Amino acid sequence: MPPKGKGHGKKKGKGKGNSKETKCRDAAEPTSHLYFPREIISNILSRLPVKTLLRFRCVCKQWRNLISMPNFIAAHFRHSSSLQLAGSSSILIGSRHQESNNHLISQYNSPESVVQLDSPFPCFFPNMYIVGPCNGIVCLFNPPWGEMINLWNPAMRKYKMVELSESLPIQGLHFLASVGMAFDYQQNDLLILRIFCVGITYAVPNHVEVYSTKSRKWKKLKNEMVFHILEFTCNVIVKGVAYWLVCMPDKFGSRAVFVRFDVRKLVFEKLPSIGRRKKHQYLVELEGSLCMLDWDHKDDCHMDVWVMDDVDGWSKKYSVGPLVGFDRILGCLRNGDIVAKNEKGVVFLCDPITSSVKEKFSIDNTKDGSYVIVDYSESLFLIGGMLPVKKQDAQVNWHAKNSQGLA
């Protein structure tokens, strides 16, 4: 009979690895090495569409908190914007319905994907202007005095109506209000600019006020620069800076110049002039820089593209043309594609290098000449007090229109 030694026979009591608690722990341990570091998870998630991220907020508390962090929101917006530069165009198209005259806003991602969006702006108002986007936020308002201001994130489907200041235009002095947006990246604050513009015959400064979405207050700004704005909106927003094409008086009468709003100093600055230009100018953002399209409206027009540098000023980037078969040039996307339309109302995306048509699309039942093209990048950025956008009820809008005497 073999002697009883160590390791032989049954052991009394709970052996190692035999308890239910230990089995559960052992079952969990093999998966522990599958967890990614927080930085890698953040990097992966920041490259996903907003619609996907909204679903992923339900995965766990950690993901929900991560997706709501300002640093993650900023990183996601950088990736979203870089897709635009790579050629993956997303466009917001403002138009008017041919019969009802209601405002329509559609999103274009490809010729096969043009989707009408639910807009927070009341359909029954006679006019609607679009400013932006700025950090993924679009501003909708009613001219001529910049009323019914709605800040809207189309990707998040949320909006906020901004309460107006107590400032009123002075009859006989002011003839319109021009609205712009800017972004203070140091304070993570979206700003709305409303400028009561004086008539061309007055050599006095405009009344300028700014709304901070962080403080939720309007503030009148000191403005000593005299210039005349002829448009209801700023011409373009580049990296959170708003630019206008204005008329500035001088000893020879007046001349067209560009001004921008300095977010840190809260003042307007005049940009260097280009010199001799063609008949039409259009400020755009191109590959992250301020650019100007300069062309004459001819059957075989050529377009010059100028780029602005804070050190060297304006320089010609390239020329495009001849552009044949275009009735109207609507602008330029950040990736360089020129947006134009023909006499039949069909909108084209044109390659600036080859002058060839890349894509074309049209929206049914829209008024001719009502298109407004806005280059758009998705953003998770939200403003305090934003509400979900609901589909507008036509009958409710009809009653509201008649009760306010706007029919």
C-alpha positions in Angstrom: 0.0 0.0 0.0 1.6 3.2 -1.1 2.3 5.7 1.7 0.2 8.8 1.9 2.3 11.6 0.6 1.8 15.2 -0.5 -0.4 15.4 -3.5 -2.0 12.1 -3.1 -5.6 11.4 -2.0 -8.5 13.8 -1.6 -8.0 17.2 0.1 -10.3 18.3 2.7 -11.9 21.7 2.5 -12.1 24.1 -0.4 -9.4 23.6 -2.9 -7.9 26.3 -5.1 -10.1 27.1 -8.1 -13.1 25.0 -7.0 -15.3 27.7 -5.4 -18.1 29.4 -7.3 -16.6 32.8 -6.6 -13.2 31.7 -8.0 -14.8 30.3 -11.1 -16.6 33.5 -11.8 -13.4 35.5 -11.3 -11.5 33.2 -13.6 -14.2 33.4 -16.2 -13.9 37.2 -16.2 -10.1 37.4 -16.2 -9.5 36.3 -19.8 -11.5 39.2 -21.2 -9.7 41.9 -19.2 -6.9 42.2 -21.8 -9.4 43.0 -24.5 -10.3 46.5 -23.1 -8.7 49.3 -25.0 -7.1 52.4 -23.4 -9.4 55.4 -23.0 -7.3 57.3 -25.6 -7.8 54.7 -28.3 -11.6 54.5 -27.6 -11.9 58.2 -27.8 -9.9 58.3 -31.1 -12.1 55.6 -32.6 -15.4 57.2 -31.5 -14.4 60.7 -32.6 -14.4 59.4 -36.2 -18.0 58.1 -36.2 -21.1 59.9 -37.5 -23.2 61.9 -35.1 -26.2 59.5 -35.6 -24.0 56.6 -34.5 -22.6 58.4 -31.5 -26.1 59.3 -30.3 -26.9 55.5 -30.1 -23.5 54.7 -28.6 -24.3 57.0 -25.6 -26.5 54.2 -24.3 -23.6 51.6 -24.3 -22.3 52.6 -20.9 -22.0 55.6 -18.5 -18.3 56.1 -19.4 -19.1 56.4 -23.2 -21.9 58.8 -22.5 -19.7 61.0 -20.4 -16.9 60.9 -23.0 -19.1 61.8 -25.9 -20.4 64.9 -24.0 -16.9 66.2 -23.1 -15.8 69.5 -24.9 -12.4 68.0 -25.9 -14.1 65.0 -27.5 -16.7 67.3 -29.3 -13.8 69.4 -30.7 -11.9 66.4 -31.9 -15.0 64.9 -33.5 -15.6 68.2 -35.3 -12.0 68.3 -36.6 -12.5 64.8 -38.1 -15.8 65.7 -39.6 -14.3 68.9 -41.2 -11.4 66.9 -42.6 -13.8 64.6 -44.4 -15.1 67.7 -46.2 -11.6 68.6 -47.4 -11.1 65.0 -48.6 -14.0 65.4 -50.9 -16.9 63.8 -48.9 -19.3 66.7 -49.4 -22.3 67.4 -47.2 -24.3 70.4 -48.2 -27.3 72.2 -46.7 -29.6 73.6 -49.4 -32.1 76.4 -48.5 -34.9 76.9 -51.0 -38.6 77.9 -51.3 -41.4 75.6 -52.2 -42.9 76.6 -55.6 -46.6 76.5 -54.5 -46.7 77.1 -50.8 -43.7 79.4 -50.7 -42.6 77.7 -47.5 -38.9 77.5 -46.6 -37.2 74.2 -47.3 -33.9 73.0 -46.0 -32.4 69.8 -47.4 -29.2 68.0 -46.8 -27.2 66.6 -49.7 -24.6 63.8 -49.3 -24.7 62.3 -52.7 -27.0 62.6 -55.8 -29.0 59.7 -54.5 -29.2 61.1 -50.9 -31.0 64.5 -50.7 -33.1 64.5 -47.5 -35.5 67.3 -46.4 -34.8 68.3 -42.8 -37.2 69.5 -40.1 -36.3 73.1 -39.7 -37.1 75.1 -36.5 -37.8 78.3 -38.4 -41.5 79.0 -38.8 -42.6 78.3 -42.4 -45.1 81.1 -42.5 -42.6 83.9 -42.0 -42.1 85.8 -45.3 -38.3 85.4 -45.4 -35.5 83.3 -43.9 -31.8 83.8 -44.1 -29.1 81.3 -43.2 -25.8 82.2 -41.5 -23.0 79.7 -41.0 -22.5 77.0 -40.1 -20.1 77.9 -37.3 -18.8 74.9 -35.3 -21.8 72.9 -36.6 -24.4 75.4 -35.6 -26.6 77.2 -38.2 -28.3 80.5 -37.5 -31.7 81.1 -39.1 -33.3 84.6 -38.9 -35.9 86.9 -40.4 -34.8 90.1 -42.2 -34.6 93.0 -42.3 -33.8 93.5 -38.6 -32.4 90.1 -37.7 -35.5 88.9 -35.8 -36.7 85.3 -34.9 -33.1 84.2 -34.4 -32.8 80.4 -34.2 -29.6 78.5 -33.5 -29.9 75.1 -34.9 -27.7 72.0 -34.9 -29.1 69.9 -37.9 -27.1 66.8 -37.0 -28.3 66.8 -33.3 -31.8 68.0 -34.4 -31.9 70.6 -31.7 -32.4 74.3 -31.7 -32.6 77.4 -29.4 -34.6 80.6 -30.1 -32.5 83.6 -29.0 -34.3 86.4 -27.2 -33.5 89.7 -28.9 -31.9 92.6 -27.2 -33.9 95.8 -26.4 -32.0 97.7 -29.1 -34.1 99.1 -31.9 -33.1 100.6 -35.3 -33.2 104.3 -35.6 -35.7 105.3 -38.3 -34.0 107.2 -41.2 -30.5 106.2 -40.0 -30.5 102.4 -40.1 -31.8 100.5 -43.1 -31.0 96.8 -42.3 -29.4 94.5 -39.8 -26.6 92.2 -40.8 -26.2 89.0 -38.8 -23.0 87.0 -38.4 -21.6 84.3 -36.1 -18.2 83.8 -34.5 -16.6 81.3 -32.2 -14.4 82.0 -29.2 -12.4 78.7 -28.9 -10.7 79.8 -25.7 -14.0 80.3 -24.0 -15.8 77.6 -26.0 -18.4 80.3 -26.7 -20.6 80.8 -29.8 -21.3 84.4 -30.6 -24.0 86.1 -32.6 -23.3 89.5 -34.1 -26.2 91.8 -35.0 -25.2 95.0 -36.8 -27.7 97.9 -37.4 -26.2 99.3 -40.6 -26.4 102.9 -41.4 -27.3 104.2 -44.9 -24.6 104.8 -47.5 -25.1 108.6 -47.2 -24.1 108.6 -43.4 -20.5 108.7 -42.3 -21.1 107.4 -38.8 -20.3 104.0 -37.2 -22.8 101.1 -37.2 -24.5 100.0 -34.0 -22.9 96.6 -33.2 -24.1 94.1 -30.5 -23.0 90.6 -29.7 -24.8 87.7 -28.0 -22.9 85.2 -26.0 -24.4 81.7 -25.8 -22.4 81.1 -22.7 -23.7 84.1 -20.7 -27.0 84.2 -22.6 -26.8 88.0 -22.8 -26.5 90.7 -25.4 -23.7 93.3 -25.2 -23.3 96.5 -27.1 -19.8 96.9 -28.6 -17.8 100.0 -29.1 -17.3 100.5 -32.8 -15.4 103.5 -34.3 -14.8 102.1 -37.8 -17.1 103.6 -40.5 -18.3 101.2 -43.2 -21.5 100.2 -44.9 -22.8 96.7 -45.1 -25.3 95.9 -47.9 -26.1 92.3 -47.1 -28.3 90.7 -44.4 -25.5 88.2 -43.5 -21.8 87.9 -43.2 -20.2 86.6 -46.3 -18.3 83.7 -44.8 -17.1 82.2 -41.5 -13.5 80.7 -41.5 -12.2 79.1 -38.3 -14.8 80.9 -36.2 -14.0 84.3 -37.7 -16.8 86.2 -39.6 -16.0 88.3 -42.7 -18.0 90.9 -44.6 -17.5 92.6 -47.9 -18.3 96.3 -47.2 -18.2 99.7 -48.7 -15.8 102.1 -46.9 -15.8 105.8 -47.5 -12.6 107.5 -48.6 -11.5 110.8 -50.2 -12.5 109.4 -53.6 -16.0 108.4 -52.5 -16.2 104.8 -51.4 -14.6 101.5 -52.2 -15.2 97.8 -51.6 -13.1 96.3 -48.8 -13.2 93.3 -46.6 -13.5 93.4 -42.8 -13.4 90.7 -40.1 -14.5 90.5 -36.5 -11.7 89.9 -34.0 -13.2 87.6 -31.4 -10.6 88.3 -28.7 -10.6 92.1 -29.0 -14.3 92.3 -30.0 -13.6 94.8 -32.8 -13.6 95.0 -36.6 -10.4 94.9 -38.6 -9.9 95.9 -42.2 -8.1 93.5 -44.5 -5.7 94.4 -47.2 -7.3 95.1 -50.6 -6.6 93.0 -53.7 -6.5 95.9 -56.2 -8.1 95.6 -59.6 -10.8 93.0 -59.6 -13.5 91.6 -61.9 -17.2 92.3 -61.7 -18.3 89.6 -59.2 -16.6 88.7 -55.9 -17.5 85.9 -53.6 -15.9 85.2 -50.2 -15.5 81.5 -49.4 -13.6 79.1 -47.2 -11.2 76.9 -49.2 -9.1 74.3 -47.5 -9.3 76.1 -44.2 -8.3 79.5 -45.6 -10.2 82.7 -46.5 -10.5 82.8 -50.3 -12.2 85.0 -52.8 -13.8 84.0 -56.2 -13.4 86.7 -58.8 -15.1 86.5 -62.2 -17.1 88.2 -64.9 -20.4 86.8 -66.0 -19.8 85.7 -69.6 -20.6 82.7 -71.7 -17.0 81.5 -71.3 -16.1 83.1 -68.1 -12.9 82.4 -66.2 -12.7 82.6 -62.4 -9.7 83.6 -60.4 -9.3 82.1 -56.9 -7.4 84.3 -54.4 -6.2 83.2 -51.0 -5.6 85.5 -48.0 -2.6 85.2 -45.8 -2.1 87.3 -42.7 1.5 87.9 -43.5 1.6 88.1 -47.3 -1.9 89.4 -47.9 -3.8 88.3 -51.1 -2.3 86.1 -53.7 -3.8 84.3 -56.7 -4.1 80.6 -56.1 -5.3 79.5 -59.5 -7.7 80.3 -62.4 -10.6 78.2 -63.4 -12.3 78.1 -66.8 -13.7 78.4 -69.2 -17.0 77.7 -67.3 -19.5 77.0 -70.0 -23.3 76.3 -69.6 -23.6 77.9 -66.1 -26.4 80.4 -65.5 -25.3 81.3 -62.0 -22.3 80.5 -59.7 -23.6 79.8 -56.2 -20.3 79.5 -54.4 -17.5 77.1 -53.6 -17.1 74.2 -51.1 -14.2 73.9 -48.8 -12.7 71.1 -50.9 -12.5 73.5 -53.9 -15.6 72.2 -55.8 -17.5 75.1 -57.5 -21.3 75.1 -57.1 -23.2 76.5 -60.0 -26.6 76.0 -61.7 -27.9 76.1 -65.3 -31.0 77.7 -66.8 -33.1 74.7 -65.9 -32.3 75.0 -62.2 -30.0 71.9 -62.0 -27.2 72.5 -59.6 -23.7 71.2 -60.5 -20.6 70.4 -58.5 -17.7 71.4 -60.8 -14.1 70.3 -60.5 -12.0 73.5 -60.4 -8.9 71.9 -62.0 -10.6 70.2 -65.0 -13.7 72.5 -65.2 -15.8 69.3 -65.6 -19.0 68.4 -63.8 -18.6 66.0 -61.0 -22.2 65.7 -59.7 -25.5 67.3 -60.4 -28.8 67.4 -58.5 -32.1 69.2 -58.2 -34.8 69.5 -55.6 -38.4 69.0 -56.8 -41.0 71.8 -56.5 -38.6 74.6 -55.6 -38.7 78.2 -56.9 -36.2 79.1 -59.5 -33.4 81.2 -58.0 -34.2 80.3 -54.4 -31.2 78.0 -53.8 -28.8 78.9 -51.0 -25.9 76.5 -50.7 -24.2 76.0 -47.3 -21.1 73.7 -46.8 -21.8 71.7 -43.7 -19.8 69.5 -41.2 -21.6 67.5 -38.5 -21.0 68.5 -34.9 -22.0 67.4 -31.4 -21.8 70.9 -30.1 -24.9 72.0 -28.2 -26.0 75.2 -26.5 -27.7 75.4 -23.1 -31.5 75.4 -23.5 -31.7 73.7 -26.8 -34.9 71.8 -27.6 -35.7 69.0 -30.0 -36.9 70.1 -33.4 -40.4 68.9 -34.2 -42.1 68.5 -37.6 -44.1 71.6 -38.2 -47.8 71.2 -38.5 -49.1 72.9 -41.6 -52.5 73.7 -40.1 -51.0 75.2 -36.9 -48.7 77.3 -39.1 -51.7 78.5 -41.1 -53.5 79.6 -38.0 -50.4 81.3 -36.6 -49.9 83.1 -39.8 -53.4 84.5 -39.9 -53.5 85.4 -36.2 -50.4 87.4 -36.6 -51.6 89.2 -39.7 -48.7 87.9 -41.8 -50.8 86.3 -44.6 
